[in-house]
């Protein structure tokens, strides 16, 4: 490559537009790729490239990925780099004002060939968090107009499962001031066929609601017998409250599929248990639902 070509490439890079609201996070470090073998490192040192300059190059490379989605997308098309660069993006809203604090992060899925699904999910995540942010601002202004107060919220996401077949993403919202509450929402994606998996789609009919519900109630009682600090609002555990006991999951109950290909049912804080129990989850034994599964592609 001659000097002119290099300068042209440099100019093209410098002209790449950088969206103001996006930030990229490198999910996998460069060293995991094993590109830099011991032999190659010696070659770099012989050519005058020091460890410091390599570190600087790595920092610059990381910076480019984190600040330029166009650059990251371009790299993903290069055969050597395609498997090296895997990123999740997010939009972030923050408020830090005395007694008012908000930290809201929205995930963004990147790399699906099914762009309709990818865009639909990403748009949903952005809208969810935009609404959350706008509601926070409105509540904050209302408090300020009425002698002030405290208000806090934190929203983010976790990747619960990431295998060759399954990607499960959990998004959470936590009210961090006063009587805190926690809400989780999950999306589980078939990475091979690139479709969104819903709970009803896993089963032949709606009998799963009763079968799973009965197992969860059994697990609740057994957990309480083993440890009386684990308390649920369910028949079979002595109650000192008028709260209606848990009976059935919803047809579209919160769920995800874990790395062991097991179905996990999730309940929000206060949904089936006192607040100190937080988010509660129940792994459903595959043998009790095997006869009503549409297939064993996901749950085994």
BELZI-V23202 format. One record per residue. RES is the residue in one letter. PSI is psi in radians with two decimals (* if undefined). OMEGA is omega in whole degrees, 0 to 359 (999 if undefined). Layout:
# BELZI-V23202
RES & PSI & OMEGA
RES & PSI & OMEGA
This chain:
# BELZI-V23202
X & 2.17 & 181
X & 3.01 & 184
X & -0.66 & 181
X & -0.74 & 180
X & -0.70 & 180
X & -0.79 & 180
X & -0.61 & 179
X & -0.78 & 178
X & -0.69 & 179
X & -0.76 & 180
X & -0.73 & 181
X & -0.68 & 179
X & -0.80 & 182
X & -0.41 & 181
X & -0.07 & 181
X & 2.19 & 180
X & 2.44 & 180
X & 1.91 & 179
X & 2.45 & 185
X & -0.51 & 191
X & 0.01 & 183
X & 2.51 & 175
X & 2.43 & 182
X & 2.44 & 179
X & 2.20 & 179
X & 2.09 & 184
X & -0.54 & 183
X & 2.28 & 183
X & 2.71 & 182
X & -0.60 & 185
X & -0.36 & 179
X & -0.31 & 185
X & -0.31 & 183
X & 0.39 & 178
X & -0.67 & 183
X & 1.57 & 177
X & 2.92 & 180
X & -0.71 & 180
X & -0.75 & 181
X & -0.62 & 178
X & -0.69 & 178
X & -0.67 & 179
X & -0.68 & 179
X & -0.71 & 180
X & -0.70 & 180
X & -0.52 & 182
X & 0.10 & 175
X & 0.10 & 179
X & 1.99 & 182
X & 2.93 & 178
X & -0.63 & 180
X & -0.73 & 181
X & -0.59 & 177
X & -0.69 & 178
X & -0.71 & 178
X & -0.70 & 179
X & -0.71 & 179
X & -0.73 & 179
X & -0.71 & 180
X & -0.71 & 180
X & -0.80 & 179
X & -0.72 & 179
X & -0.73 & 180
X & -0.75 & 181
X & -0.71 & 184
X & -0.33 & 184
X & -0.20 & 183
X & 1.77 & 176
X & -0.53 & 178
X & -0.74 & 179
X & -0.78 & 180
X & -0.72 & 179
X & -0.68 & 179
X & -0.77 & 180
X & -0.64 & 182
X & -0.32 & 179
X & -0.18 & 180
X & 2.18 & 186
X & -0.78 & 184
X & -0.61 & 186
X & -0.31 & 187
X & -0.79 & 181
X & -0.17 & 182
X & -0.69 & 185
X & 1.93 & 176
X & 2.01 & 188
X & 2.67 & 167
X & 2.44 & 180
X & 2.77 & 176
X & 2.67 & 172
X & 2.40 & 185
X & 2.34 & 173
X & 2.31 & 179
X & 2.53 & 173
X & 2.23 & 177
X & 1.63 & 181
X & 1.73 & 177
X & -1.79 & 184
X & 0.21 & 179
X & 2.08 & 182
X & 2.27 & 177
X & 2.36 & 174
X & 1.82 & 188
X & 2.07 & 181
X & 2.32 & 179
X & 2.27 & 177
X & 2.81 & 174
X & 2.22 & 180
X & 2.36 & 181
X & 2.37 & 173
X & -0.08 & 177
X & 2.45 & 173
X & -0.50 & 177
X & 1.50 & 184
X & -0.45 & 177
X & -0.83 & 178
X & -0.81 & 181
X & -0.86 & 182
X & -0.66 & 179
X & -0.80 & 179
X & -0.79 & 181
X & -0.69 & 177
X & -0.69 & 179
X & -0.77 & 181
X & -0.74 & 180
X & -0.77 & 181
X & -0.72 & 178
X & -0.84 & 185
X & -0.54 & 175
X & -0.77 & 179
X & -0.74 & 180
X & -0.75 & 180
X & -0.78 & 181
X & -0.67 & 178
X & -0.65 & 178
X & -0.79 & 180
X & -0.73 & 180
X & -0.76 & 179
X & -0.67 & 180
X & -0.79 & 179
X & -0.65 & 179
X & -0.73 & 178
X & -0.73 & 180
X & -0.61 & 180
X & -0.22 & 182
X & 0.93 & 175
X & 0.29 & 172
X & -3.04 & 182
X & -2.85 & 179
X & 2.47 & 180
X & 2.26 & 180
X & 2.49 & 178
X & 2.51 & 177
X & 2.25 & 180
X & 2.43 & 180
X & -2.75 & 183
X & 2.74 & 175
X & 2.52 & 174
X & 1.86 & 183
X & -0.66 & 182
X & 2.36 & 176
X & 1.57 & 179
X & -3.03 & 178
X & -0.44 & 185
X & -0.69 & 192
X & 2.38 & 168
X & 2.03 & 178
X & 2.14 & 181
X & 2.26 & 176
X & 2.27 & 175
X & 2.33 & 183
X & 2.69 & 175
X & 2.17 & 180
X & 2.15 & 170
X & 2.05 & 191
X & 0.04 & 180
X & 2.44 & 179
X & -2.50 & 179
X & 1.69 & 188
X & 2.59 & 175
X & 2.66 & 181
X & 2.28 & 179
X & 2.32 & 177
X & 2.46 & 172
X & 2.43 & 183
X & 2.56 & 167
X & 2.26 & 179
X & 2.20 & 187
X & 2.35 & 170
X & 1.87 & 186
X & -0.47 & 181
X & -0.86 & 181
X & -0.15 & 176
X & 1.01 & 176
X & 2.71 & 177
X & 2.25 & 181
X & 2.19 & 175
X & 2.83 & 180
X & -0.83 & 179
X & -0.54 & 183
X & -0.25 & 181
X & -0.31 & 191
X & 2.74 & 181
X & -0.56 & 181
X & -3.06 & 185
X & 0.11 & 180
X & -0.30 & 180
X & -0.53 & 182
X & -0.88 & 181
X & -0.75 & 183
X & -0.83 & 180
X & -0.70 & 181
X & -0.78 & 180
X & -0.67 & 179
X & -0.69 & 180
X & -0.75 & 178
X & -0.69 & 177
X & -0.76 & 179
X & -0.70 & 180
X & -0.86 & 182
X & -0.75 & 180
X & -0.71 & 179
X & -0.70 & 181
X & -0.68 & 178
X & -0.65 & 180
X & -0.52 & 182
X & 1.82 & 186
X & -0.14 & 175
X & -0.33 & 175
X & 1.81 & 188
X & 2.36 & 179
X & 2.67 & 174
X & 1.51 & 185
X & 2.59 & 176
X & 2.41 & 183
X & -0.22 & 174
X & 2.22 & 181
X & 2.22 & 184
X & 2.44 & 173
X & 0.71 & 182
X & 2.77 & 179
X & 0.10 & 181
X & 2.35 & 180
X & 2.24 & 182
X & 2.70 & 178
X & 2.35 & 179
X & -0.95 & 185
X & 2.63 & 171
X & 2.82 & 173
X & 2.72 & 177
X & -0.59 & 179
X & 0.68 & 183
X & 2.59 & 176
X & 2.32 & 181
X & 2.87 & 166
X & 2.93 & 177
X & 2.16 & 185
X & 3.13 & 185
X & -0.31 & 178
X & 0.22 & 180
X & 0.67 & 176
X & 2.54 & 178
X & 2.26 & 179
X & 2.14 & 177
X & 2.34 & 185
X & 2.48 & 176
X & 2.43 & 179
X & 2.85 & 175
X & 2.32 & 181
X & -0.03 & 184
X & -0.73 & 181
X & 0.09 & 185
X & 2.85 & 177
X & 2.80 & 185
X & -0.58 & 183
X & -0.30 & 178
X & -0.34 & 178
X & -2.63 & 174
X & 2.28 & 179
X & 2.48 & 183
X & 2.62 & 179
X & 2.14 & 176
X & 2.17 & 185
X & 2.18 & 178
X & 2.25 & 184
X & -0.57 & 185
X & -0.45 & 182
X & -0.22 & 180
X & 0.01 & 186
X & -0.61 & 183
X & -0.31 & 182
X & 0.05 & 176
X & 2.46 & 175
X & -0.68 & 177
X & 3.04 & 177
X & 0.43 & 180
X & -0.69 & 185
X & -0.78 & 184
X & 2.22 & 185
X & * & 999
